[in-house]
């Protein structure tokens, strides 16, 4: 009887052995495949990366490089100085001068209209009234304000586009 029990266990071990070999081989193949795919992704995203080439034609298509038809100085419109009370506590005021870098002559002429100048000044004043001293204290706050001013002015203009906003005077008291 002891021999029969021993033979049954040996048969079970022998039948499990080929199944273990199949799973082991399958595991190795899957593991190598995943490792190879990972290595390819690392290569493609770092070592195999080449910087994009900039050609003269692609620069001409980029609107940020366009100033005017003559290829000369950009159109910059200087608004009158602002003195505005900021919101929040402590009560502070800001004095600033804003220059608008326009993308073309049409935009420059559109800003020069007295009706548009009044709207632009009103939007900037309302924008500044909502800001606190702590919003404008950091460089990031000033850059965010420049972006907001450009967006507000562009929403007023029909044909023109404001490319950038410059602060030539910015004092918070």
For each residue, the residues with C-beta under 8 A, 3 or more apart:
1: 4 5
2: 5 6
3: 6 7
4: 1 7 8
5: 1 2 8 9
6: 2 3 9 10
7: 3 4 10 11
8: 4 5 11 12
9: 5 6 12 13
10: 6 7 13 14
11: 7 8 14 15
12: 8 9 15 16
13: 9 10 16 17
14: 10 11 17
15: 11 12 18 19
16: 12 13 19 20
17: 13 14 20 21
18: 15 21 22
19: 15 16 22 23
20: 16 17 23 24
21: 17 18 24 25
22: 18 19 25 26
23: 19 20 26 27
24: 20 21 27 28
25: 21 22 28 29
26: 22 23 29 30
27: 23 24 30 31
28: 24 25 31 32
29: 25 26 32 33
30: 26 27 33 34
31: 27 28 34 35
32: 28 29 35 36
33: 29 30 36 37
34: 30 31 37 38
35: 31 32 38 39
36: 32 33 39 40
37: 33 34 40 41
38: 34 35 41 42
39: 35 36 42 43
40: 36 37 43 44
41: 37 38 44 45
42: 38 39 45 46 47
43: 39 40 46 47 48
44: 40 41 48 49
45: 41 42 48 49
46: 42 43 49
47: 42 43
48: 43 44 45
49: 44 45 46
50:
51:
52:
53:
54: 58 59
55: 58 59
56: 59 60
57: 60 61
58: 54 55 61 62
59: 54 55 56 62 65
60: 56 57 65
61: 57 58
62: 58 59 65 66
63: 66 103 161
64: 163
65: 59 60 62
66: 62 63 103 104
67: 71 72 73 74 75 103
68: 71 72 73 74 75 104 105
69: 104 105
70:
71: 67 68
72: 67 68
73: 67 68
74: 67 68 101 102 163
75: 67 68 101 102 103 104 105 107 108
76: 99 100 101 102 166
77: 99 100 102 108 111 112
78: 97 98 99 100 168
79: 82 97 98 99 100 117 120 121 124
80: 97 121
81: 95 96 97 169
82: 79 94 95 96 97 98 121 124 125 128
83: 93 94 95
84: 93 94 125 128 129
85: 91 92 93 129
86: 91 92 93 94 128 129 131 132 133 136 172
87: 129 130 131 132
88: 132 133 134
89:
90: 133
91: 85 86
92: 85 86 132 133 172 173
93: 83 84 85 86 172 173
94: 82 83 84 86 128 136 170 171 172 173
95: 81 82 83 169 170 171 173
96: 81 82 167 169 170 171
97: 78 79 80 81 82 167 168 169 170
98: 78 79 82 124 149 165 166 167 168
99: 76 77 78 79 165 166 167 168
100: 76 77 78 79 111 150 153 162 165 166
101: 74 75 76 162 163 164 165 166
102: 74 75 76 77 105 107 108 111 160 161 162 163
103: 63 66 67 75 107 160 161 162 163
104: 66 68 69 75 107 108 160 161
105: 68 69 75 102 108 109
106: 109 110 159 160
107: 75 102 103 104 110 111 157 159 160 161 162
108: 75 77 102 104 105 111 112 160
109: 105 106 112 113 160
110: 106 107 113 116 157 158 159 160
111: 77 100 102 107 108 116 117 120 153 157 160
112: 77 108 109 116 117
113: 109 110 116 117
114: 117 118
115: 118 119
116: 110 111 112 113 119 120 156 157
117: 79 111 112 113 114 120 121
118: 114 115 121 122
119: 115 116 122 123 156
120: 79 111 116 117 123 124 152 153 156
121: 79 80 82 117 118 124 125
122: 118 119 125 126
123: 119 120 126 127 152 153 156
124: 79 82 98 120 121 127 128 149 152
125: 82 84 121 122 128 129
126: 122 123 129 130
127: 123 124 130 131 145 148 149 152
128: 82 84 86 94 124 125 131 145
129: 84 85 86 87 125 126
130: 87 126 127
131: 86 87 127 128 135 136 141 145
132: 86 87 88 92 135 136
133: 86 88 90 92 136 137 172
134: 88 137 141
135: 131 132 141 144 145
136: 86 94 131 132 133 141 142 145 172
137: 133 134 141 172
138: 141 142
139: 142 143
140: 143 144
141: 131 134 135 136 137 138 144 145
142: 136 138 139 145 146 167 170
143: 139 140 146 147
144: 135 140 141 147 148
145: 127 128 131 135 136 141 142 148 149
146: 142 143 149 150 164 165 167
147: 143 144 150 151 165
148: 127 144 145 151 152
149: 98 124 127 145 146 152 153 165
150: 100 146 147 153 154 162 163 164 165
151: 147 148 154 155
152: 120 123 124 127 148 149 155 156
153: 100 111 120 123 149 150 156 157 162 165
154: 150 151 157 161 162
155: 151 152
156: 116 119 120 123 152 153
157: 107 110 111 116 153 154 160 161 162
158: 110
159: 106 107 110
160: 102 103 104 106 107 108 109 110 111 157
161: 63 102 103 104 107 154 157
162: 100 101 102 103 107 150 153 154 157 165
163: 64 74 101 102 103 150
164: 101 146 150
165: 98 99 100 101 146 147 149 150 153 162
166: 76 98 99 100 101
167: 96 97 98 99 142 146 170
168: 78 97 98 99
169: 81 95 96 97
170: 94 95 96 97 142 167
171: 94 95 96
172: 86 92 93 94 133 136 137
173: 92 93 94 95
